[in-house]
Amino acid sequence: MEPPAKSERHKTRDEDAPLSGPEKTARIDLGLGILSALAILGTCYTQEEIAAFAGCTKWAISLIEQSALKKLRYRLFVIKDPVLEELVQSLVRPRIGPGE
């Protein structure tokens, strides 16, 4: 069996979707918003699954993730955002169960 043609390898992106610009950004944002609304709590999705739902490539999802992490680090370590610091502390604080 021969490998798929190059154009068949990256089928996560809708062929009718815009390749760049605000329309592309709006389409990805809409796809991510819908996915976050429909996602089952506690379910992990791969970048491929997210890209397929958002109608873009895995590479685009990776870039979005890198940008979001960079913004979070900036807010946490440079600005020292108290709301974000409190959120992080609540996530890393050990949870005490009943009877402990």
CNS distance restraints for C-alpha pairs under 8 A (distance, minus, plus):
assign (resid   4 and name CA) (resid   8 and name CA) 5.84 0.50 0.50
assign (resid   4 and name CA) (resid   9 and name CA) 6.31 0.50 0.50
assign (resid   5 and name CA) (resid   9 and name CA) 6.62 0.50 0.50
assign (resid   6 and name CA) (resid  10 and name CA) 7.61 0.50 0.50
assign (resid   7 and name CA) (resid  11 and name CA) 7.67 0.50 0.50
assign (resid  10 and name CA) (resid  57 and name CA) 7.18 0.50 0.50
assign (resid  12 and name CA) (resid  48 and name CA) 7.56 0.50 0.50
assign (resid  12 and name CA) (resid  51 and name CA) 6.27 0.50 0.50
assign (resid  12 and name CA) (resid  52 and name CA) 4.47 0.50 0.50
assign (resid  12 and name CA) (resid  53 and name CA) 7.95 0.50 0.50
assign (resid  12 and name CA) (resid  55 and name CA) 6.07 0.50 0.50
assign (resid  12 and name CA) (resid  56 and name CA) 6.05 0.50 0.50
assign (resid  12 and name CA) (resid  57 and name CA) 5.94 0.50 0.50
assign (resid  12 and name CA) (resid  58 and name CA) 7.98 0.50 0.50
assign (resid  13 and name CA) (resid  17 and name CA) 7.45 0.50 0.50
assign (resid  13 and name CA) (resid  51 and name CA) 7.50 0.50 0.50
assign (resid  13 and name CA) (resid  52 and name CA) 6.62 0.50 0.50
assign (resid  13 and name CA) (resid  55 and name CA) 4.65 0.50 0.50
assign (resid  13 and name CA) (resid  56 and name CA) 4.32 0.50 0.50
assign (resid  13 and name CA) (resid  57 and name CA) 5.72 0.50 0.50
assign (resid  14 and name CA) (resid  55 and name CA) 5.51 0.50 0.50
assign (resid  14 and name CA) (resid  56 and name CA) 7.05 0.50 0.50
assign (resid  17 and name CA) (resid  24 and name CA) 6.94 0.50 0.50
assign (resid  17 and name CA) (resid  27 and name CA) 7.99 0.50 0.50
assign (resid  17 and name CA) (resid  55 and name CA) 7.66 0.50 0.50
assign (resid  18 and name CA) (resid  23 and name CA) 6.32 0.50 0.50
assign (resid  18 and name CA) (resid  24 and name CA) 5.29 0.50 0.50
assign (resid  19 and name CA) (resid  24 and name CA) 6.30 0.50 0.50
assign (resid  20 and name CA) (resid  24 and name CA) 5.35 0.50 0.50
assign (resid  20 and name CA) (resid  25 and name CA) 7.61 0.50 0.50
assign (resid  21 and name CA) (resid  25 and name CA) 6.57 0.50 0.50
assign (resid  22 and name CA) (resid  26 and name CA) 5.98 0.50 0.50
assign (resid  23 and name CA) (resid  27 and name CA) 6.10 0.50 0.50
assign (resid  24 and name CA) (resid  28 and name CA) 6.25 0.50 0.50
assign (resid  25 and name CA) (resid  29 and name CA) 6.07 0.50 0.50
assign (resid  26 and name CA) (resid  30 and name CA) 6.04 0.50 0.50
assign (resid  27 and name CA) (resid  31 and name CA) 6.21 0.50 0.50
assign (resid  27 and name CA) (resid  54 and name CA) 7.24 0.50 0.50
assign (resid  27 and name CA) (resid  55 and name CA) 7.55 0.50 0.50
assign (resid  28 and name CA) (resid  32 and name CA) 6.13 0.50 0.50
assign (resid  28 and name CA) (resid  54 and name CA) 5.05 0.50 0.50
assign (resid  28 and name CA) (resid  55 and name CA) 6.55 0.50 0.50
assign (resid  28 and name CA) (resid  56 and name CA) 6.84 0.50 0.50
assign (resid  29 and name CA) (resid  33 and name CA) 6.01 0.50 0.50
assign (resid  29 and name CA) (resid  54 and name CA) 7.52 0.50 0.50
assign (resid  30 and name CA) (resid  34 and name CA) 6.15 0.50 0.50
assign (resid  30 and name CA) (resid  54 and name CA) 7.35 0.50 0.50
assign (resid  31 and name CA) (resid  35 and name CA) 6.10 0.50 0.50
assign (resid  31 and name CA) (resid  53 and name CA) 6.08 0.50 0.50
assign (resid  31 and name CA) (resid  54 and name CA) 4.02 0.50 0.50
assign (resid  31 and name CA) (resid  55 and name CA) 7.00 0.50 0.50
assign (resid  32 and name CA) (resid  36 and name CA) 6.09 0.50 0.50
assign (resid  32 and name CA) (resid  50 and name CA) 7.53 0.50 0.50
assign (resid  32 and name CA) (resid  53 and name CA) 7.47 0.50 0.50
assign (resid  32 and name CA) (resid  54 and name CA) 5.64 0.50 0.50
assign (resid  33 and name CA) (resid  37 and name CA) 6.29 0.50 0.50
assign (resid  34 and name CA) (resid  38 and name CA) 6.16 0.50 0.50
assign (resid  35 and name CA) (resid  39 and name CA) 5.66 0.50 0.50
assign (resid  35 and name CA) (resid  50 and name CA) 7.76 0.50 0.50
assign (resid  35 and name CA) (resid  53 and name CA) 6.97 0.50 0.50
assign (resid  35 and name CA) (resid  54 and name CA) 7.78 0.50 0.50
assign (resid  39 and name CA) (resid  43 and name CA) 7.07 0.50 0.50
assign (resid  45 and name CA) (resid  49 and name CA) 6.01 0.50 0.50
assign (resid  45 and name CA) (resid  50 and name CA) 6.49 0.50 0.50
assign (resid  46 and name CA) (resid  50 and name CA) 6.33 0.50 0.50
assign (resid  47 and name CA) (resid  51 and name CA) 5.96 0.50 0.50
assign (resid  47 and name CA) (resid  58 and name CA) 5.61 0.50 0.50
assign (resid  47 and name CA) (resid  61 and name CA) 6.43 0.50 0.50
assign (resid  47 and name CA) (resid  62 and name CA) 7.25 0.50 0.50
assign (resid  48 and name CA) (resid  52 and name CA) 6.10 0.50 0.50
assign (resid  48 and name CA) (resid  57 and name CA) 7.53 0.50 0.50
assign (resid  48 and name CA) (resid  58 and name CA) 5.37 0.50 0.50
assign (resid  49 and name CA) (resid  53 and name CA) 6.31 0.50 0.50
assign (resid  50 and name CA) (resid  54 and name CA) 6.09 0.50 0.50
assign (resid  50 and name CA) (resid  58 and name CA) 7.78 0.50 0.50
assign (resid  50 and name CA) (resid  61 and name CA) 7.37 0.50 0.50
assign (resid  51 and name CA) (resid  55 and name CA) 5.81 0.50 0.50
assign (resid  51 and name CA) (resid  56 and name CA) 5.07 0.50 0.50
assign (resid  51 and name CA) (resid  57 and name CA) 5.31 0.50 0.50
assign (resid  51 and name CA) (resid  58 and name CA) 5.29 0.50 0.50
assign (resid  51 and name CA) (resid  60 and name CA) 7.65 0.50 0.50
assign (resid  51 and name CA) (resid  61 and name CA) 6.18 0.50 0.50
assign (resid  52 and name CA) (resid  56 and name CA) 6.41 0.50 0.50
assign (resid  52 and name CA) (resid  57 and name CA) 7.30 0.50 0.50
assign (resid  56 and name CA) (resid  60 and name CA) 6.50 0.50 0.50
assign (resid  56 and name CA) (resid  61 and name CA) 7.60 0.50 0.50
assign (resid  57 and name CA) (resid  61 and name CA) 6.71 0.50 0.50
assign (resid  58 and name CA) (resid  62 and name CA) 6.21 0.50 0.50
assign (resid  59 and name CA) (resid  63 and name CA) 6.27 0.50 0.50
assign (resid  60 and name CA) (resid  64 and name CA) 6.26 0.50 0.50
assign (resid  61 and name CA) (resid  65 and name CA) 6.15 0.50 0.50
assign (resid  62 and name CA) (resid  66 and name CA) 6.19 0.50 0.50
assign (resid  63 and name CA) (resid  67 and name CA) 6.15 0.50 0.50
assign (resid  64 and name CA) (resid  68 and name CA) 6.14 0.50 0.50
assign (resid  65 and name CA) (resid  69 and name CA) 6.18 0.50 0.50
assign (resid  66 and name CA) (resid  70 and name CA) 6.16 0.50 0.50
assign (resid  67 and name CA) (resid  71 and name CA) 6.28 0.50 0.50
assign (resid  68 and name CA) (resid  72 and name CA) 6.21 0.50 0.50
assign (resid  69 and name CA) (resid  73 and name CA) 6.11 0.50 0.50
assign (resid  70 and name CA) (resid  74 and name CA) 6.19 0.50 0.50
assign (resid  71 and name CA) (resid  75 and name CA) 6.20 0.50 0.50
assign (resid  72 and name CA) (resid  76 and name CA) 6.03 0.50 0.50
assign (resid  73 and name CA) (resid  77 and name CA) 5.80 0.50 0.50
assign (resid  73 and name CA) (resid  78 and name CA) 7.65 0.50 0.50
assign (resid  74 and name CA) (resid  78 and name CA) 5.14 0.50 0.50
assign (resid  74 and name CA) (resid  79 and name CA) 6.51 0.50 0.50
assign (resid  75 and name CA) (resid  79 and name CA) 4.95 0.50 0.50
assign (resid  75 and name CA) (resid  80 and name CA) 5.85 0.50 0.50
assign (resid  75 and name CA) (resid  81 and name CA) 5.62 0.50 0.50
assign (resid  75 and name CA) (resid  84 and name CA) 7.50 0.50 0.50
assign (resid  76 and name CA) (resid  80 and name CA) 4.75 0.50 0.50
assign (resid  76 and name CA) (resid  81 and name CA) 5.69 0.50 0.50
assign (resid  76 and name CA) (resid  84 and name CA) 6.44 0.50 0.50
assign (resid  76 and name CA) (resid  85 and name CA) 6.42 0.50 0.50
assign (resid  80 and name CA) (resid  84 and name CA) 7.90 0.50 0.50
assign (resid  80 and name CA) (resid  85 and name CA) 7.08 0.50 0.50
assign (resid  81 and name CA) (resid  85 and name CA) 6.14 0.50 0.50
assign (resid  82 and name CA) (resid  86 and name CA) 6.05 0.50 0.50
assign (resid  83 and name CA) (resid  87 and name CA) 6.29 0.50 0.50
assign (resid  84 and name CA) (resid  88 and name CA) 6.20 0.50 0.50
assign (resid  85 and name CA) (resid  89 and name CA) 6.13 0.50 0.50
assign (resid  86 and name CA) (resid  90 and name CA) 6.16 0.50 0.50
assign (resid  87 and name CA) (resid  91 and name CA) 6.36 0.50 0.50
assign (resid  88 and name CA) (resid  92 and name CA) 6.29 0.50 0.50
assign (resid  89 and name CA) (resid  93 and name CA) 5.65 0.50 0.50
assign (resid  96 and name CA) (resid 100 and name CA) 6.33 0.50 0.50
